[in-house]
Amino acid sequence: MNVIIIGASGMVGGLILNKCLASFEVTQVTSIVRKPTQVSHTKLKEIVHTDFLDFSAIEEEFKHQDVCFYCIGVYTGQVSRTEFAKITIDYTRAFAEMLRKHNEKTTFCFLSGQGADRTEKSRVLFAKDKGIAENILFNLKFAKMHTFRPGYIYPVEPRREPNLTYKLMRLLYKPLLRWLFPFACVTSEQLTSVMVEVGLHGGHKEQYENNDIRKIQIIP
C-alpha cells in the first residue's frame, strides 16, 4: 500500500516514517517536508514543499494514497494565537481537502491531543482548535478516519525539549508521572506503534483517547 505522511521531521512523524519504511506491507512512502532531511530509503519519496496552505504545486503526489498520517502540530505558547490557529486548523484543512479530492478509499490518521473539543466551545486554545480540525476532517468523509488524542508524550529517543515544562515532565516521567497519571501519559513508541497498526490494519474506534492507546498491545 501507499502511505503519505506530513510532519515526518517531528518526533511522532519521524517514528511513524521509520515504521512505515520498515513494513513489508508498505510499497511507497510519500513524505511532505519543508526542508530536506537526511533520511534515505528505496521506498521513500520525499517532497520538499514550503506552502502548507496551498498544495496545488504538488497535487500529483496526493493521488493513489491508501493511508495518511497527519502529524503536524505546535506547542501552545510557541507562536501567536493567529499562527497557532493557522498551523492547527488551516494547514489541516488545506492538506486534507487536497488528499480527499484525489482519493475515495484513504484511511486518515490524525495526531490530535487530549482534551480536543469537537463542540468548539472550549476556552482552552489547544482544545478548541484541535476540535475544529477534527470536525473538518470528519466532515470530509474519508473512507476511514481515526483521531489519536495522547496526553503527555514521553520521548523514547533523545531530543531537545521545547520548554522548561517539558524538561521537567521528561525528568519526572519514569519515577513519578507514569505511575500517578497513567491516563495522561504515553510513550512516543506506544503512540506511534498504535497509529501505524490502526492505519495499516484498521481500528474499531474513530477516536483513540490516551487510555485507549495505552491498552492496545502490538504483537511484533
C-alpha positions, 0 to 999 in steps of 0.5 A: 500500500501507499502511505503519505505522511506530513510532519515526518521531521517531528518526533511522532512523524519521524517514528511513524516514517521509520515504521512505515519504511520498515513494513513489508506491507508498505510499497511507497512512502510519500513524505511532505517536508519543508526542508530536506532531511537526511533520511534515505530509503528505496521506498521513500519519496520525499517532497520538499514543499514550503506552502502548507496552505496551498498544495496545488504545486504538488497535487500529483503526489496526493493521488493513489494514497491508501493511508495518511498520517497527519502529524503536524502540530505546535506547542501552545505558547510557541507562536501567536494565537493567529499562527497557532490557529493557522498551523492547527486548523488551516494547514489541516484543512488545506492538506486534507481537502487536497488528499480527499479530492484525489482519493475515495478509499484513504484511511486518515490518521490524525495526531490530535491531543487530549482534551480536543473539543469537537463542540468548539466551545472550549476556552482552552486554545489547544482544545478548541482548535484541535476540535475544529480540525477534527470536525473538518476532517470528519466532515470530509468523509474519508473512507476511514478516519481515526483521531489519536488524542495522547496526553503527555508524550514521553520521548523514547529517543533523545531530543531537545525539549521545547520548554522548561515544562517539558524538561521537567515532565521528561525528568519526572516521567519514569519515577513519578508521572507514569505511575500517578497519571497513567491516563495522561501519559504515553510513550512516543513508541506506544503512540506511534506503534498504535497509529501505524497498526490502526492505519495499516490494519484498521481500528474499531474506534474513530477516536483513540483517547490516551487510555485507549492507546495505552491498552492496545498491545502490538504483537511484533 
